[in-house]
Amino acid sequence: MHSRPSYRRTGSGEPLPLLHGIGATMDDFSTLVPHLAEHFDVLNAELPGHGSSPK
């Protein structure tokens, strides 16, 4: 059984993936996402082993 990484999808328009750095989580983009979501389909993903994503 494979677990999927955690992610949040917000907004509409052209797709815009956000990937955080090592030791961070998708929450690092929390203040930026609402502004980007006004113009883009924002996919804020969490890398494996970070935040609530499985290892």
C-alpha positions as CSV (number, residue, x, y, z in Angstrom):
1,M,0.0,0.0,0.0
2,H,1.4,3.4,-1.0
3,S,0.5,6.5,0.9
4,R,0.3,9.8,-0.9
5,P,2.0,13.0,0.1
6,S,-0.1,15.7,1.8
7,Y,-1.1,18.6,-0.4
8,R,-3.6,21.5,-0.6
9,R,-5.0,22.8,-3.8
10,T,-6.4,26.4,-4.0
11,G,-7.5,28.9,-6.6
12,S,-7.9,28.5,-10.4
13,G,-6.1,29.4,-13.5
14,E,-2.7,28.2,-14.7
15,P,-1.2,25.5,-12.4
16,L,1.5,26.7,-10.0
17,P,3.2,24.0,-7.9
18,L,4.9,25.0,-4.6
19,L,7.6,22.8,-3.1
20,H,9.2,23.6,0.2
21,G,12.9,23.1,1.1
22,I,14.4,20.4,3.3
23,G,13.3,20.7,6.9
24,A,10.3,22.8,6.1
25,T,6.6,22.1,5.4
26,M,3.9,23.4,3.1
27,D,2.8,25.7,6.0
28,D,5.8,27.9,5.2
29,F,3.7,29.2,2.2
30,S,0.6,29.9,4.3
31,T,0.7,33.7,3.9
32,L,1.7,33.6,0.2
33,V,-0.9,31.0,-1.0
34,P,-4.0,33.3,-0.7
35,H,-2.4,35.9,-2.9
36,L,-1.2,33.4,-5.5
37,A,-4.6,31.7,-5.5
38,E,-6.2,34.9,-6.9
39,H,-4.4,34.2,-10.2
40,F,-3.3,30.5,-10.2
41,D,-4.3,27.0,-9.4
42,V,-1.9,26.5,-6.5
43,L,-0.8,23.0,-5.6
44,N,1.1,23.2,-2.3
45,A,2.7,19.8,-1.7
46,E,4.6,18.4,1.2
47,L,7.6,16.3,0.5
48,P,7.8,12.7,1.9
49,G,8.8,12.7,5.6
50,H,7.9,16.3,6.1
51,G,4.8,17.7,8.0
52,S,1.9,15.2,7.7
53,S,3.3,13.3,4.6
54,P,4.3,9.7,5.2
55,K,8.0,8.8,4.9
